[in-house]
Amino acid sequence: MGLISDVVLLPITGPVRGFIALLERIQAELEAEMLNEGKVQASLMQLDVRHQAGQVSDAEYEAEQSNLMEKLNEIRAYKEELMEQQTEALAEAEAETGSS
């Protein structure tokens, strides 16, 4: 019965599944972009070059540098939190496997 209903409902569920897959892909891309330390580090280097060239005042430099460093620290803290969650999940899975 499941196969028949899947085939009959394919015109409805197919586009929905495709849309969900697209949304998941967009979410993954956004997370990858948000967690890109290299982009923030490149922005810090560009800011430093512009400051040394006199294109950015000391006050602007300090404010922008502070914002970028805060963003970099947030990225690192989030990545650390993800690693801790993965470690805990792995430990729980091993504990369940070991007790079975």
C-alpha positions as MATLAB code, in Angstrom:
seq = 'MGLISDVVLLPITGPVRGFIALLERIQAELEAEMLNEGKVQASLMQLDVRHQAGQVSDAEYEAEQSNLMEKLNEIRAYKEELMEQQTEALAEAEAETGSS';
ca = [
       0.000    0.000    0.000;
       2.856    2.406    0.771;
       4.357    2.120   -2.707;
       1.020    2.723   -4.424;
       0.209    5.761   -2.297;
       3.738    7.123   -2.917;
       3.228    6.823   -6.682;
      -0.265    8.329   -6.577;
       0.827   11.227   -4.360;
       4.087   11.868   -6.259;
       2.728   14.914   -8.127;
       2.013   16.512   -4.751;
       4.835   15.214   -2.571;
       7.542   15.459   -5.238;
       7.597   19.268   -5.446;
       7.248   19.547   -1.664;
      10.221   17.242   -1.106;
      12.197   19.180   -3.705;
      11.352   22.462   -2.011;
      12.375   21.086    1.382;
      15.657   19.852   -0.096;
      16.240   23.306   -1.582;
      15.576   24.989    1.771;
      17.962   22.593    3.517;
      20.630   23.369    0.915;
      20.148   27.115    1.377;
      20.371   26.721    5.153;
      23.603   24.730    4.833;
      25.099   27.372    2.535;
      24.119   30.181    4.917;
      25.608   28.352    7.892;
      28.820   27.728    5.959;
      28.994   31.421    5.042;
      28.265   32.538    8.600;
      30.898   30.197   10.036;
      33.634   31.206    7.595;
      36.504   32.398    9.786;
      38.650   33.051    6.727;
      36.278   35.703    5.433;
      36.357   37.561    8.754;
      40.146   37.262    8.930;
      40.412   38.618    5.374;
      38.212   41.550    6.389;
      40.528   42.205    9.335;
      43.558   42.220    7.036;
      41.833   44.540    4.549;
      40.884   46.862    7.391;
      44.488   46.914    8.590;
      45.779   47.736    5.098;
      43.223   50.526    4.676;
      44.132   51.907    8.103;
      47.854   51.880    7.323;
      47.122   53.620    4.000;
      45.260   56.365    5.868;
      41.877   55.513    4.365;
      40.370   54.725    7.775;
      40.652   56.861   10.890;
      41.870   55.432   14.185;
      38.368   55.559   15.681;
      36.807   53.819   12.664;
      39.590   51.245   12.693;
      39.119   50.413   16.354;
      35.330   50.195   16.029;
      35.430   47.977   12.934;
      38.232   45.840   14.356;
      36.212   45.353   17.539;
      33.146   44.288   15.530;
      35.139   41.856   13.402;
      36.924   40.354   16.406;
      33.583   39.918   18.172;
      32.203   38.155   15.105;
      35.293   35.932   14.918;
      34.938   35.028   18.600;
      31.236   34.240   18.103;
      32.064   31.935   15.191;
      34.697   30.130   17.227;
      32.404   29.807   20.248;
      29.608   28.412   18.074;
      31.963   25.907   16.468;
      33.202   24.860   19.905;
      29.617   24.408   21.071;
      28.866   22.238   18.028;
      31.918   20.101   18.742;
      30.832   19.632   22.361;
      27.348   18.601   21.255;
      28.782   16.111   18.774;
      31.125   14.711   21.409;
      28.244   14.300   23.861;
      26.062   12.637   21.218;
      28.884   10.266   20.327;
      29.463    9.409   23.987;
      25.751    8.725   24.464;
      25.647    6.523   21.367;
      28.684    4.577   22.598;
      27.122    4.194   26.038;
      23.915    2.843   24.507;
      25.861    0.460   22.277;
      27.995   -0.710   25.165;
      25.025   -1.362   27.433;
      23.098   -3.332   24.792;
];
